[in-house]
Amino acid sequence: MVREELDELERLRAENAALHARVEALEGALAERSRGRSPEGSAQRDATDAGGHAALEWVLTTSPALIHWRPEGTVTRWSDGAERIFGWRASEAVGRRLSDLVAADPVTPDAVSAFEFHWMENRFAVAQGEARTRDGHARPCRWTYTVLRDDGGDVREIAAIVDDTSDPRRREQMMRGRYQLLLQLVDNASSSIFVKDLEGRYVFVNRALAQVLQRHAIEVIGKKEHEVNTLTPEGTEMLLAKEREVLAGGSVMQFEEALPFGGTHIHFSTVKFPILDERGQAIGLGGIVTEITMLRRAEAERAALQEKIIVAQQAALRELSTPLIPLADRVVAMPLVGTIDSARAAQIMETLLSGISSQGAHTAILDITGVRAVDTLVADALTRTARAAQLLGTRVVLTGVRPEVAQTLVVLGVDLSGITTLGTLQSGIAHALRHAGR
C-alpha cells in the first residue's frame, strides 16, 4: 500500500514538473510577443518579414545608400543610407577618398571607361565586392552604378546605389520590396505595359493590358500574341512585324499604329524596345502601348470642322472682295480692291453677271481705284467681264483709271472699245445717274 502511494506521488510530481515547463514556455512566448516577436520562433518571423507588405514598407521607409565620387575618388555625396551601412557620417565622408572610407575601389577605371551609355538612356552596371565599415568589419556589397559625364563627354562623377548583401534575409526583403514597388507602379498606369521573350511569349503584363485582353494576367503569361488578342489575323501580323523590326534594330522605337479590329481601326501610340542583358544582348522585348483612337477621331472631327470654317470664311471673303452695290434703279457698282488672280477674276465675273441679271441693271460701274497693279491677267479679266456684261445689254463704266494704269493698258494693247473710262468713282456714279435719268 505504501509502495503504491509512493508511485502515485512520483507521478504527480512528474506531471507538475511538465506543467511548470509548459507554463514557462508560455510565459516566454508571451514575453516574445510583447517585444513584437512571433511565439513560434525565428522561422515564422523571417517568413512574416519576407512578406510583400513588410518588404514594400521596408523599401519605402529605409533610405537608399547613395554615394557619388569623382574619377580620382573624392566623395561628393554620402546619404544617410550609406552611413547606415558603413558607419561614416556625411560630414566625415564628403571630401575624402572613397577607398579610405570603405577600403575598396568598387568601380575600376576600366569599368568607367567601358561605360559609354548616354545619360538619357538611364542605364546602370553592377559591381560586387567586399568593403569595410568604419569599425573595420568586412561587408559584401553590390554597387549598382552609372557614369555621369559633362557636356564635353568627360567623366564628371560615378554615382552608385549600394546594397549590403551580407544578410540573405534582408537581401530577399529588399528585392521583394522593390518588385512590389515596381509592380504597383506599372499596374496603376493607364497604358498597357508588357514584356515578351524572344519567342514572342508574354512573361509580364500589367493590369491595363490584362483588362484590354479581358483575362486575368496569369492567363496571359506564357502565351503568344495570336492566342490572346482579339485583332484580325492581318492586325496580329502587323503588330508582330513591328516587334521583329524592333528586335532587329536593337533600339527603342516610338510610333503610331492603326490596327484592324472588326470593321474599324484602333489607333495606338506605341513605344517598343529590346530588353537587354548586361552584355547589351537582346533577351526579350518590352512595350508601352496607349490607345489614342478617341483622340484621333476628335482630331479628325476638329479638322473637318476647321475645313468647313475655312470654306465659309473663304466664301465670305470672296463676297467681301467682290461686293456688288446697287446705286440707283438698274445701276450697280463693283469697287475692286487688292490683287486679282485667276480665281478672283472668275468670281468677279460670276458676281457681276449674276447681279446684272437679278437686278436688270443697264449700267455697271467697275472701279479699280484700289487694285494694286494692272497686268495682263487683270486687263484680260476686266475686258472679258465687260464684254460679258455687254452681251446682257449692260453698259460698263470703268473708273479709277490712274495715269499709270492708262499707260499700262495702252502698252498691253487692251481693247476698251464700248467701255466708258473715267478717272474717279464719283464721276462714274454721276455719269450713270445722268444716263439713268434719260
C-alpha positions, 0 to 999 in steps of 0.5 A, a space after each residue: 500500500 505504501 509502495 503504491 502511494 509512493 508511485 502515485 506521488 512520483 507521478 504527480 510530481 512528474 506531471 507538475 514538473 511538465 506543467 511548470 515547463 509548459 507554463 514557462 514556455 508560455 510565459 516566454 512566448 508571451 514575453 516574445 510577443 510583447 517585444 513584437 516577436 512571433 511565439 513560434 520562433 525565428 522561422 515564422 518571423 523571417 517568413 512574416 518579414 519576407 512578406 510583400 507588405 513588410 518588404 514594400 514598407 521596408 523599401 519605402 521607409 529605409 533610405 537608399 545608400 547613395 554615394 557619388 565620387 569623382 574619377 580620382 575618388 573624392 566623395 561628393 555625396 554620402 546619404 544617410 543610407 550609406 552611413 547606415 551601412 558603413 558607419 561614416 557620417 556625411 560630414 566625415 565622408 564628403 571630401 575624402 577618398 572613397 577607398 579610405 572610407 570603405 577600403 575598396 575601389 568598387 568601380 575600376 577605371 576600366 569599368 568607367 571607361 567601358 561605360 559609354 551609355 548616354 545619360 538619357 538612356 538611364 542605364 546602370 552596371 553592377 559591381 560586387 565586392 567586399 568593403 569595410 565599415 568604419 569599425 573595420 568589419 568586412 561587408 559584401 556589397 553590390 554597387 549598382 552604378 552609372 557614369 555621369 559625364 559633362 557636356 564635353 563627354 568627360 567623366 564628371 562623377 560615378 554615382 552608385 546605389 549600394 546594397 549590403 548583401 551580407 544578410 540573405 534575409 534582408 537581401 530577399 526583403 529588399 528585392 521583394 520590396 522593390 518588385 512590389 514597388 515596381 509592380 504597383 507602379 506599372 499596374 496603376 498606369 493607364 497604358 498597357 505595359 508588357 514584356 515578351 521573350 524572344 519567342 514572342 511569349 508574354 512573361 509580364 503584363 500589367 493590369 491595363 493590358 490584362 483588362 484590354 485582353 479581358 483575362 486575368 494576367 496569369 492567363 496571359 503569361 506564357 502565351 503568344 500574341 495570336 492566342 490572346 488578342 482579339 485583332 484580325 489575323 492581318 492586325 496580329 501580323 502587323 503588330 508582330 512585324 513591328 516587334 521583329 523590326 524592333 528586335 532587329 534594330 536593337 533600339 527603342 522605337 516610338 510610333 503610331 499604329 492603326 490596327 484592324 479590329 472588326 470593321 474599324 481601326 484602333 489607333 495606338 501610340 506605341 513605344 517598343 524596345 529590346 530588353 537587354 542583358 548586361 552584355 547589351 544582348 537582346 533577351 526579350 522585348 518590352 512595350 508601352 502601348 496607349 490607345 489614342 483612337 478617341 483622340 484621333 477621331 476628335 482630331 479628325 472631327 476638329 479638322 473637318 470642322 476647321 475645313 468647313 470654317 475655312 470654306 465659309 470664311 473663304 466664301 465670305 471673303 470672296 463676297 467681301 472682295 467682290 461686293 456688288 452695290 446697287 446705286 440707283 434703279 438698274 445701276 450697280 457698282 463693283 469697287 475692286 480692291 487688292 490683287 486679282 488672280 485667276 480665281 478672283 477674276 472668275 468670281 468677279 465675273 460670276 458676281 457681276 453677271 449674276 447681279 446684272 441679271 437679278 437686278 436688270 441693271 443697264 449700267 455697271 460701274 467697275 472701279 479699280 481705284 484700289 487694285 494694286 497693279 494692272 497686268 495682263 491677267 487683270 486687263 484680260 479679266 476686266 475686258 472679258 467681264 465687260 464684254 460679258 456684261 455687254 452681251 446682257 445689254 449692260 453698259 460698263 463704266 470703268 473708273 479709277 483709271 490712274 495715269 499709270 494704269 492708262 499707260 499700262 493698258 495702252 502698252 498691253 494693247 487692251 481693247 476698251 472699245 464700248 467701255 466708258 473710262 473715267 478717272 474717279 468713282 464719283 464721276 462714274 456714279 454721276 455719269 450713270 445717274 445722268 444716263 439713268 435719268 434719260 
